[in-house]
Amino acid sequence: MESASFEQAPAGAMAPAIPAAVKILVAGGFGAGKTTLVGAVSEIPPLNTEEVMTEASLGVDDLDGVEQKTTTTVALDFGRITVNDEVVLYLFGTPGQGRFWFMWDELARGALGAVVLADTRRLDTCFPSVDFFEERGMPFVIAVNRFDGDCPYTAAEIRAALDVGGEVDVLMSDARDREAGKNVLITLVEQAIRRNGGAGAALD
């Protein structure tokens, strides 16, 4: 049996560049749109662990403001988006309910930063996410999910309500829109580069 032969690249030829794999968390309160965001921007069929909500969640999960929600993430969402030839983002959506917060430490390992989705109908539900990333010194951005296409508050008002500093970007977005989601992710990566004192390549 003949052994397989491999052609050598011409001398001086550049090997194909391997994109940097960057892990990003997508966090926020229950029903804020995390699964929707991951699904909208992912270039592969997203992995999600959504299950139909049952009576067992009554009195456990806070449904105020999201009474019509019928499913919930019980582990994580996963997706991938190629930003450019140099950067590929791997997205991990965290479960929003308090009973699943024990998973956040494991999901956060090795992450460059996080997107915190804010729902102005229930702004207080994203406080735990903000506190989690602030305590760990992890870069994060606030993406205000405009469910009805509008937002009654300005970015400055939301920043004040969440008590986050000027180094944290606050963006108006729509979790259903791929380009809006991509802009949020690029903003996060650029913020992380600034905080790390790096001068990474421009992100398109």
Secondary structure, 3 states (H helix, E strand, C coil): CCCCCCCCCCCCCCCCCCCEEEEEEEEECCCCCHHHHHHHHCCCCCEEEEEECCHHHCCCCCCCCCCCCCEEEEEEEEEEEEEECCEEEEEEECCCCHHHHHHHHHHHCCCCEEEEEECHHHHHHHHHHHHHHHHCCCCEEEEEECCCCCCCCCHHHHHHHHCCCCCCCEEEECCCCHHHHHHHHHHHHHHHHHHCCCCCCCCC
